[in-house]
Every structure is written in C-alpha cells, then in structure tokens.
Amino acid sequence: RNIKLIFLIETHIKLFKKRFGECNFGNLVADVIRDFAETDLVLFNAGSFTRSIPTGNVSVGDCFESLPFSNQVFICNITGANLVLSIESGLSRANSSSNANTGRFPQVSGMRYVFNVHLPAGSRLVKLDILNSESGHYETVNIFRTYSLATNDYLISGGDGYDIIKYNTTDVVNLGETFANTLIAYFKDNSPVSYKLESRIRNDSSEPATNFFYREPEIASYATTRAAIAITVLLMIIPFLLIGVIFWKKEHTAVVLGFPPFLYLMALCALLSHIGLLIWLIEPTNASCTILPWFVTISVTAIYGALFSKTWRLNMIFNNRKIKPVIITNRLLFGIVSGFVAGDVIILIVWTATNKPYVSIVSDEDNPLLLYKQCACDNCLPFFIALFAYNACLMLWGLYLVIRTRSIDKSFRESQYIGWSIYACAICLTIIIVTLFIVRPLNTKSFVILVCLGVWIVMNSVLFLLFGPKIVAIIQEPENKWDKSEFFKKKAMAITDKSTADSLADAQREIGELRTRNQELEKQLKKYHKAGIESEDSASK
C-alpha cells in the first residue's frame, strides 16, 4: 500500500498493453530493456505485463502491478534463423483470443515484423527487418548471422513454447535485474513519458507466406571492385597522354634517344594490361578470366623485352672486346621482344588448352546467399610456376646486362632507369605472386585488391621511371631538337676535353716524379764528391 504512493513520473498518454499486436507499453518496455542490456534485439512475451498504465501519475506500485512476475533480464546470442522460428512460435496462437497460452505473442525492440494471422501457424511471419545501429536503417534479417538478444528468464527456460530460445541460444547471461526494476529506473530519469506506435508490429492479411530459409541467391559486387574500376579507368589516361607527348615531341632529343618505337610499345602494353584488368573487373566471365592473364602477362613481358633489348644493344656496342663493327637493326631488337613474348605465349596456350580458367561463384562469409563471381582454374600452380620461372630467368639476365652497362656515358644509355624498372618489376611481381597463393583461398576481396595493385604498380612504375626523365627534359628544354652531327660533336668535344685534362694530369704527375728523382741524384752526387775530397787529403799526407 505504501509502495503505491511513491510517484515516479507523469504520463501524457495511456501506456496500454495488447496481446495480439503492437502496443506503446510493449515498445517502451522493450526499448528500455535493450538500452539496459546493450543488445541488438529484445524479444519477450506479451504475457509479461498484465495491465496498462493510465494517463497521469505513475507510482512504483503501478510498475510492479503491470510487470508482476519478477522476470529477470537475460542476454544471449541467437542466429537469424532461430530468431525467425522463435517469432513464428510466438505467433502460433495469434489467430484467436480464446486460444490457450496467447501470452506468447512477441513484443520486440531493434526489429520490426509483419505477420498474416490468416496463414497457418508456423508460416505467419512474412517479413522481419533488423535495425542497423550504425546506419539507423532497417535491413532484412540475415538467417546466417548471429545477433545479441535480451529476453526474460521465462523464455530462456522455454516458457510459452519458446523451446528454440531454450535449446538454440548461446552465451546465456543473467544480468541480475528484473524488468520492473529496470522500468522504474527509467521512469526516475524520464518524465513526463509519452510513447507512440511505430508500426513495429503489423498484421497484414494481404501478405503472402514467406520462406525465410530459401531465397534466390543474389549476385553482388564488392565496393572494392567498383573503386578498382574507377582507378583503372583513370590510370588508362596516362598511356594515352604519353603516346600523345611522344608523337608531339618526336623530334626532341630526349625522345629520339629513347627510341620512339619502343616508347610507343611500352605505352601500348601498359594500356593493354589495364584494358584486360578493366574487362575482368566489370564482369568476370569465362572469356574475361582467360583474357586477363594473357593481356597482363604479355604486356609485362613485352615492356620488359623492350627494356632488355635496349640494354643488350648498349652492351654489344660498348663492351665489344673484339673491336669489330656491330650492326644491330631495329628488326633484331623487335625480334628479341617477340622471342620473349613467344615464351609466354607457349605457356599460356598450353595452360588455356589443358586447364582453361572459368568463373567460380563464391558465397559471402557473413551471408552465404550473397554470391560473388571470381576467376578460378584447376591445377593452376604448375603454370604459374612456369611463368614465374621463365620471367625470373629473363629478369636475372637483364640485371646482368644492367651491371655490365652501368659505367657507360649516361647520354648514350638509360641503364640506370632501366635497372630501376627491372628491380621494380621483379620485387613487385615476386611479392604479389607469392601473396596471391597465400591469400586467394581465404578472401576474394583481397585477391581482387592484389591483382589490381600488381598491374597498377608494375606498369605505372615502369612508365614513371622511363618516361619521367624525358618529360622533365622536354619541359626544361622544349626546343631541344635532335641534331645527330651536333650531338656527336658535343660528345666528341667532351671526350677530347676529358682526354686533354687527363694528359695534363699525367704530365704534371711525371714532372713531380722527375723532380723527386733529380733531388735524390743531387744528394748522391754531393755525397760522392765529399768522399772524393777526403781521399785526396789522406793521400797528400
């Protein structure tokens, strides 16, 4: 009697209970429990409260009379599938108030649902959405996901037919507080209270039955893939710009010395590799899964072949010990590039003929009904090893030539930049290929990221290292046109000046040595002269 006189708050609207639908009292209690338990969801039986709370002053006694069963607050983990089955159990008696155990009707928080009371028990739930606490939007329940749930001890023990919660929840914890005390604590901090309906629970007789355990798989795309497509398109602009610069400044000394046909080749190969990557990213198909390794492998090898052939030409000219004329035509250089590419083509032909790549459908880690496409092939490892070993041998050969040509006058060679390019290719490809074998079976998104990074880094690092110095030279001296006779005249003068300087230095060194020798001889002469005088004195005596 005394408890009833302790007033907590004032309500501006009646907090009413309801057995077969949404009620503002049920929403209030469920939200209070969710805030207290800090869980994703709340579900409890409508039979937990026995009376409504009228408008006006609310006392402690009113709270205990409305929630008289001393239900303890429990938390647990439940899958989306078991949540669906639990709500179906709670709706199984919702077709008539004369049914026994009608107090099982589910009051909820953190979710909303639609049911059709005219459907058979076990199939009345037609829609269930879960509130995404980060975005604030509702999303369709994921039957494969695990949610945190707050409920009462009655349902945890299987009361009102909730055996699913009893036997199919995990990590069950008693928070040691009752529903009534939690509500009283809320009332003490919040006055006045006015709670409205939110269409949290709806009965729609027009809704057909829904099978939550079968949905047509959905083919989705990663946000990562969409970002990769955008970056690839932007990077494709670079080769186009470089081709334009080469054509525009084709008579510039920096371009002529860089050998324009090979510059065009490298820019086109970079463009080709990005096109193959773009086709694969937009829509993985059997054809695009085959195109990608062809485009990327041939492009990388062709670019490397161009770098190699230029370095090989310098080595043959400047490290020619036999002092014989060396004739190296452009046809021979392109033949070297073609030979390198032919090795890749042979391996790829055998690979495609015997073990053709195909599109594989993989499921999302969190939702197996959300599917993704990725390229796959059976027994790819031998072909990857063959490609890697073949290109590794070519790169080692190229590194040897870079070392051989490192002392050549920088005006005649690009050995430094070529070496850096080869190092970049070797390091990037090694890291990425090794990582692909480790990551690919585990995470499709990581595979996409690594493939894109491999193509972007290798291609654009080569373009940067080879074309960067030329662009800088063009900017610094835009009118420096190629003049063969003038160029070699300047080089001859530089060499002559160097030879003259070397000759003077040698002459000065010889003069110094002669002076030192002369001083030594003078000392010896004085010594002998003194010894001769002493001999004459002894004889006269």
Salt bridges, closest charged atoms under 4 A:
ASP31 OD2 - ARG200 NH2 3.06
ASP62 OD1 - LYS4 NZ 3.06
ASP62 OD1 - ARG51 NH1 3.66
GLU65 OE1 - LYS4 NZ 3.93
GLU65 OE1 - ARG51 NH1 3.55
ASP129 OD2 - ARG112 NE 3.38
ASP129 OD2 - LYS127 NZ 3.95
GLU198 OE1 - ARG200 NH2 2.75
ASP204 OD2 - ARG202 NH1 3.92
GLU283 OE2 - LYS373 NZ 2.61
ASP409 OD1 - LYS491 NZ 3.11
GLU414 OE1 - LYS310 NZ 2.41
GLU414 OE2 - LYS470 NZ 1.99
ASP502 OD2 - LYS498 NZ 3.50
ASP506 OD1 - ARG509 NH2 2.42
GLU520 OE1 - ARG517 NH1 3.51
